[in-house]
Structure formats: structure tokens, C-alpha cells
Amino acid sequence: MSASAASVSGASVARIIPANAEHRYSVTHADLPLSCPMPGMSLWNLHPKVYLPVEAAGTAQCPYCGAVYTLTD
């Protein structure tokens, strides 16, 4: 059963974002301020949290893992 379809005691479990699985993420203004890893990513094997200035150019790349974030709205 996938993490998005799992439930515990009848309550829905929040969707866990697979960190660094894609290396490209689309984000919206609702995700700002943008950090990598983002809230909701599984954090067990990641780097320290870093804030990324995606608003300036519309894209930003994490200096630790190389993930690319694109602001879509």
C-alpha cells in the first residue's frame, strides 16, 4: 500500500513527498518561503535545511542535493 493510500486507525496519513526522488519540483507561492528539504519530505537521509530564493529568477537549485525547484505561479 502506498504512503498516500495508507490509513492509521481510520485517519488519513498525510502524503509524504519522496525527497530527492525526482530532483525537479514544481512549487507555488503557497510553498514560500521555500526550503530544501521541503516540509512533508521524509527526512531520514537528507542534508541540513536550506532556504532557496526561488522568487528572484523563478527557479532555484539546492546546493546540497542539486534538486531544482521551479515556481509555477
ABEGO torsion letter per residue (X at the ends): XBAAABBBGGBBBBBBBBBGAAGBBBBBAAAOBBBOBBBGBBAAABBBBBBBBAAAAGBBBBAAAGBBBBBAX
